[in-house]
Amino acid sequence: MLKWLSIPLCLFLVLSGFALAQNIAEDTDNAPRPVKLVPPPPPGPVYIRCGALFDGKSNQLETNVVIAVEGERIKQVGKFSPPAGAQVIDLPNLTCLPGMVESHTHVFLQGDRKPGQYDAQLLKQSVAYRTIEATTAAHAALDWGFTTIRDLETEGAGYADVDVRNAVNARLIWGPRMQVVGRAMDVTGAYPLQPAYAWDVPVPIGVETVDGVEGARKAVREQLSHGIDWVKIYADRGGRIHDNILDTIPTFTLDELRAIVDETHRERRRVAAHATGLLGVHNAVEAGVDTIEHGNYIAPEDMKTMVAKGIWFVPTPYVAEYDAQWRAQRAGTQPRESPGLKIQEDTFRRALQAGVKIGFGTDVGAFEWDMSPSRQLVTMVKWGMTPAQALRAATIGGAELMQMQNDIGTLEAGKYADIIAVQGNPLNDISVMQKIAFVMKGGLMFKK
Ligand SMILES: [Zn+2]
């Protein structure tokens, strides 16, 4: 009897659920109307006259090039004259480039390397406050010339990065195009703040704690349901140096990693792996993740696997230099080149030689957002890239890493009008990328 009653009951519940959804959807007249800080792009064509141009494809600068922009996209790039009376933006003394792509950011961190900074953000600031700070960091990213970022976890702020991304897309606030990861995953006991405080004091943890193959699959499903673009995992922690190798402690087992990758790829999303040393990188690469973050040490065999599987490498050398600088400043000494940094440089040079795909990402947020992430381009050139290679890592490289190469990464017809400009020639002096004079995103001028 109960069984027969339950069918109409279920039907009633399902139908009333639909009715509620319809009510919410159809009530557009009374829908909330937030203030949007970002206008739609002007419909008419706009012509940008560039003194010089790096299009992201060639190794040279072209001089006196005009970019025609219509709506949010580029219509034409070439040596032609804008029609009489057209709207023209004149940049005769500037070099135009594609908007840059930062592949490893943290808009929810405002500097976390110095003692106490990370804990203070998680313990003393609400997620609401941190989200407001994240919007100012997103604003700063655009100001530094990064029109696209991949933000690699909120560090205790849940899925608030999904909200920041959506608010940018809805034109509520200025910010770059964003791909986000939400909470990231690590195993029990491996991630702050938990191991740092008394066992009987409950503290927040910067990631979602995930254990076991079934737990891993469930966590991926749950995280993806909240609208993230990537799954991020921590493959290792700690580390000691011996024989010029950074030897770290793996976190997840290979079976757990394989389950995460399998589940994520089945849902057509991808996995970013924080992996700093020998076994962390090895396990992540074996499991088939899509990007290796940091990769301070990568064994030659694992580099071969990365090339074979097309796994991206996102080295973050600037943070190590930053650490050396503030430590020296505090001690009143000169910064010393640490053995760790030497290993990073050697890994970078070997990866370049081996043909590993290298993206540009700095971990900004670990250092403060009032410093341009472009300073890392200088390090990458110092470590063997040509300026054009470094610029490509930070433009079309990042676009490919994020599978957005049809929309961004080069200046050519059909792509989004994500255009920046600097004074000087970045192919002669890459440090000029730290002084951005002009930023346009999707046909909208943000900075001039
Ligand atoms: Zn990071």
Residues whose N, C-alpha, C, O or C-beta is under 5 A from the ligand:
A	BS01	ZN	L152 D363
